[in-house]
Amino acid sequence: MQRTSSRLVIARAIAALTILLVAGRLADAQPPPTSASSADAALAAQKAAFLALPESTRKAAQDALVWLGFYNGVVDGDFGRRTRDAILAFQASAKAPADGALSALELQALLASAQKARDAVGFRIVSDAKSGGRIGAPAILLSARSGVRLEFASSADPDLSALYARLTAVTPARKIAYKAIKPDAFFVVSGQDGASNFYARFDKNAAASPPIRGFTFAYPSSQAAQLDRVALAVANSFEPFPQLATTPADSAATGAAVAPGSGSAPPAPNPAPAATALVVAPGRALTALKADDCPNPTVDGKPVRVERTDAATNLAMIAGDFGPKGEPPRFGAPGPDVVVLGFAGPRLAASPASLSGGEARPAIVAAVEASGGGGPVFDRRGALVGLVAPIEGAPKRVAGVALAAPHAVIAPDAIRAFLGASESAPVGAAELSAGDIAAREKEALLALYCGS
């Protein structure tokens, strides 16, 4: 009786894991109920703050939460109650304020802790020469003695349904806890095979050779409490067809892919912005650039000109056709809790940060890209308290995500002097989330590119 009960518990656990992997995107992306309750309002603010982060940062945070055992969903960068609950659980474990929004320092601690967990099992991306697939492998765990196995598989036979039927067949030793198939796309199956839990996934792409690729990850059922999170990380890292180029938008929408050598060269990567600029009047935007660092500046593909600069502060005013938007900034006094807006690639990102150094030489600790130079720094009431000074060099990264690091900030008094601004209208008394500030300012932020 005890054995039967244990197997039932394991089967249910595996089923829950695989349901999350297949359906997690749908569940996690559900919007909060349309309720006026304070709980729903808090969730909406937490969602706005999370979605204001760069997509790569959001995915890295979810992946880190997987590694620490707080999140058991798909790493897709979306936000819902599952992601919110995972953030709250992490904050509680770190004895941080449980507000559901990751500060810059919390994000750095989260990513660093997850990297330690990866290092503990020797997790690294490996490629399979035979199938062409890629996956994250816990190299230290993979041995006959440990009972942990990771196996690639492929099939030249394009009949995905037939393979699915074979792998979901029940035997006296093999019990299926969960199975699901999307015809001619992919399937997953999980369960218990003897004394091991297993999770298998196979994907199909008719343009690839071989057209069906997959993997099976197996581990002792007795270690499920420790290894379920590793299994989830392995599954989230799987790339069955990494060598296939992405297609134009119309092909991508149908799931088609173009194989290398098809006659069309892959598109050149988009250049990264050189800086962020804040529109402060119609046709005028404020940024931070070192002299001669930005020949042939453009915004939205249109030429702009550097109208004037200040060598002492590296402040610069650019002029161009920015439309009617723009108004003089409302200034505030620097405080410890601020939000930095800047571009990460073409996308505007909001980064919670801590401000230090006083009014004379303020500095922030924040996770920003090099293109965040010139980005405005706001206090939690939405008042401008500085501009990020020019950033030199690429930031240090963990799992491809910029880590929080100190950056110099141009003080508000220097900005006032450069703009010739008088005292501005007061800001509201209510505190704003990072998402609120990003939503309010997004139309006034520009990505500045520098041609050669």
N, C-alpha and C positions, 0 to 999 in steps of 0.2 A: 504493500500500500504506500509506503514512504517513497519507493522508487517511482511509482506511478505519479504521485503528487509532485515530486521534484521535476519529472519530465514535463508535466503540465505547466509548471511555473516557468521552466526554461522556454517551452514552446510559446507561451504567451509573451515572454520578454522578447524573443526573436521576432515574433509577429509585430509587436509594437515598434521595434527598431526598423523593420523593413517598411511598414506602413508609413513611418515618418520619412524614410528616404524617398519613397515614391510619391507620397501625397503631401509631404511637408511644405512644399512651395505653396500649394493651394491653401493649406491651413494657416501658414505663417503670414501670408499676404492678405488675409481677410481684414478689412477695415474694422475699426472699433464700432460697436453699435451706436446708432444715432440717438444718444441719450444725453441729457443735460447734466448728468451726475458728475461729481468732482472726479470720480475714478476714471470716467471716460475722457474728461478734459485732461487729466494727467497723462493718460495713454496717448492722446493726440499730441501733446507737447513732447513727450518722449519720442514718439515716432518722427516728429518734425526734426528734432535734434539729431536723431540717428540718420535719417535720410539726407541731412545736410552734409554729412561726412562723405568723402570720396568713395565711390563704389568699391575700390580695392581695399580701403580701410574697413568698410562695413563687412566685406567678406572675410577679411583677416580677423576681425573681431569675433565673428561667428565661429570661424574655424578654431580660434583660440579658446572660445567657450566650450567647444566640443572637446578639445584636448583636456580641459580642466574638469570635464564631467558636468557642466552646467547646462549645456544645450544639446538637444538630440534631434535636430532638424537638418534641413538642407542648407548648405552654405550658398546662398543666392543673393545676399545683400538686401533682401526685403526685411520688413519689420512687422511684427505682430506680437501677440501676447506671449508666445513662446520665446521669442528673442528678448522681449522686455523682462520676462521672469528670469531668464538666464543672466541678464545684466544685474538685476536686483540680487540674485543669489551670489554672484561674484562680488558685488559691493558689500554684501553682508559678510562674506568670508574674509574680505580685506578690511572690515570694520570702517568702511567709507560711508559717507552719507548715502542712504538708499533712495536716490531720486530717479533711478532708471535711465540716467543720461551719463555717459562716460566722459569724465574730464580728461584732459590731455595726460595728466600723470597716471590716472587710472588705466587709460588705454595703453600707455607704455608698460605699466606693471602687468597688465593682462597679457600683452604680446610676449613679454619677457618670460613670464611663468609658463606660457604655452610652449615656448621654444625649449625650455628646460624639459618639459614633458616629452617633446619630440626627440630631443637628444638622448633621453633616458632609454628610448627603444630604438635609437638609430634610424629614425624616420627620414627617408630621402626618396626623391623621385627617381624611378628607374624606368628604362625602356626595354621592351621585349623585341629582340631583333627579328624573331619569326613572325609575330603578328603585327608589329608596328605600334602597339598600344603603349601607353604610359600610365604609371600609377605610383602612389606613395607606398613605400614598403618599410615596415619596421624591422630593419636588418638584424638588430640584436636579438629579436625574438624568434627569427626564422631558423629553426633547427629541428631535427628529428626528435631530439630529447625534449624540447619544449612543447611539442605537439602543435605548434603554430605553423600553418602552411599558407602560402600565397602562390596561386598557380594561374598563369596566363593560359588562354585557350583561344583557338580561332577555327573557323570552318570555311572552306571554299564553297560548300553547299549553301545557297542563299535561303534555304527553307528554315526560317526562324521558328515557325510554329512546330515543326517536327523536332527541333532541338529542345524546345520548351517542353514538349510532351515527354521526351526521354528524361529530362532532368527533374521533372516534377513527379515522376513515377514513385510510388510508395513501395518500400520493401520492408521486411521484418526489422531491419536495422536502421532504415532511413525514414524519418518522419518529416513531413512537410508542414511547417507552421504558417507559411505565407507564400503566396505566388500571385503574380500579376503580369500581364503582357499587354503591350500596345502593338498591335499587329504591324509587322514590317518596320518596326522602330526599335523596340528593346523589350526585355523582360527581366524580372528579378524573381528569385526563389530563395527561400531560407528555411532552415529547420535544424534538425539534429540528426547526425549520422554516427551511430554508435555513441561514443563518449565525447563527441565534438559538436559544437555549434558550427554552422556554416552560413555564408551569405554569398550568393553568386549573381552576377549580372552579365548579360550579353546584349550588345548593340549591333544594329545592322545599318550599313550604308552601301547602297548598290554601286556607288562610284569607287569604292575602295577595293583593294585586293590584299588579303581576303576580305569578303564583304561582311562577315560576322566575327566579332571580337568580344572577348569577355574575360572574366576572372572569377576565381573562387577563393574566398578567404575563410580558413577554418581554424578553430582554436578550441582548447579544452573547455567543456561546459562548466567544469569546476572553477574556471577563472573568468567566467562571464562578467562578474562585477567589475573586474579590472580591465578586461579586454573589449567589452562592448564599445567603449569610446574609441578605441583604436580601430575597431572594425568600421565604425562610422566615418572616421577620418580617412581610412583607406578608400571606402566607397565614394566619399565626396571628392577624392583626388583623381578618380579614374578618368582618363582621356582615351577613348577607344580609337579615335581617328585624328591624332594631333597633326599629321602631315598634310591634311586636306586644307586648302586655302578657303577662307571665307568668301562668300559670293556677294554680288550686289544685293541690295535690299529686297528686290522682288524674288530672287532665288532663295535668299535666306529665309524668307517668310514661308516658303513651302518645304523647307528642310533639305533642299538640294545642296550639293557641294561640287566644287570644281577640283579635279585632280591636278597635281603638278604636271606641267607640260601640255596643258590643254590648249595652249595658244595665246592665252591672255596673261599678261604679267601681273603679279600681285600689286595692289596699289601701294604707293609710297606711304610710309608712316607719317601721320600728321605731326607737324612741329609742335613743340610745347610752347606755351606763352612765356614771354620773358619777364613779365611783371603783371601786377594787378593795378587798376586805376579806379578811382572813385570820382564820379561826375559831381562837380560842385556848382555848376552853372551851365545853362544851355551852351553846348559847344566847347566846354572846358572840363578837363578831368585832371585830378591830382594823383601823382604816383611818386615813386622813389626810384631813381636811376643814377648810376654813376656816370660822370661825363663821358661822352663818346661811346657808351656801352650799347647804344641802340640806334644804329643807322637804319634808315628807311623804316620807321615805325608804321605799323598798321593796326587797325581795329576792325573786326568783321570784314577783313579783306580790303578795306579802304585805307588809303594813305592818310596819315595824320602828321602833325608837325609838333616838335618840341618847342613850345613858345618861349619858355624861360626856365632857368634852373638856379639852384642855390648850391654852390660847391661845398659849403660848410655842412649842410644837412643832407645833401643828395635829393632834396625835394625837386620835383619837376612838374611843370604844367604842360599838358598836351592839349592841342586844339584840333577839332575835327567835327564832322557831321554826326553828332550823337543824338540828334533830335531835340525835342523841347525839354527832355527830362533834365533834372539836376537842380539842387538848391543848396544854399550855404549850409555847411555842417553845423550841428548843435554840439557844442563841446561840453565835456565833463572833466572831473578830476580823476586821475589814475587811482584805481583800487585793485585789490588782489585778484578778483574774479572777473575775467573778461572773455570776450568772444572775438576771434580773429576770422575775417572773411578773406578768402583768396582763391585763386584758380588752381586746380589740380588737373592738368590737361585742359580740355575745353569746358570743364564743369566747375561751377562755383561750389566751394566747400566752406563749411563753418566749423571752426575748431575751438572748443573750450580751451582756455589757457589760464595760467597764473601770471600775474604781472608783479614785478619786483623792481628794486632799484630807485624808487622815489621819483619825484617829478623831474629831477635834473637829468638822470641817465636811466630812463625806464628800459626794462627788458622783459620779454615774455619767455615762458617755457611752453612750446606748442609743437604739434606735429604738422608742419607745413612744408610744401614743396618749394623749390627754388623760385617758382613763379608766384609765390606768395609775397615776394617783395613788393612794397607799395600797398599791401592789403590793409584796410582800415581795422583798427582795434576799438571795439565798443565795450562800454561797461554794461551791466545787466539792465540798465534803464534805457539803453539804446543811444547813449551819448558817445561821441567820438573822443577817445582818450589817447590816440596815437596812430602812427602809421608804421608798418613794418619796414625797417631799413632794408636796403638791397641785400639779398642773400647770395652768397658765393658758394658754388659747388653743390653737388647733390647731397641730400640728407642721408644719414645712415638708415638702414632698413632692416626689418625682421619680417620674413615671409613676404617680401616685396612692398612692405608698407613703411612709410616714413615714420621714424621715431620722434618723439617729443625731444626737443633740444632748445637751448637758449638762443634767442635772436634779439638783436638790438631794436629798439623802437624809437621813432622820432617823436619827441614830446609835443603835447598839444600847443604849448606856448610858441614853439618854433613853427608849427603849422599856421597858427593864427597870424604870426608875423609875416609869413610867406604870402598868405592870402590877403593880408591887410584887413583881417576880419575884426569886427567889434564883438561885443558880447552877443551871444545868440539867444534865441528864445529858449525858455526852460523845457526840459524833457519831462515826460510823465514820471510819476512816482512808482508805478508798478514794475516789478521785475519781469524781464522777458527771457524766454528760453533762447538757445542758440538758433533753433529753427525759426522762432518768431523774428529774430533780428535778420536772419538770412532772407526770409520771405519779404520783409519790409524793404531791404536794401538791394535786392537782386537786380532791379531795373537800373540801379545807379552804378553797378559794378561792371567793369570792362576788362577783357583779357587783351593785354598789349603784346603784340608780336614784333620782333625785330628782324628785318631782312638783312642780307649781307650787302 
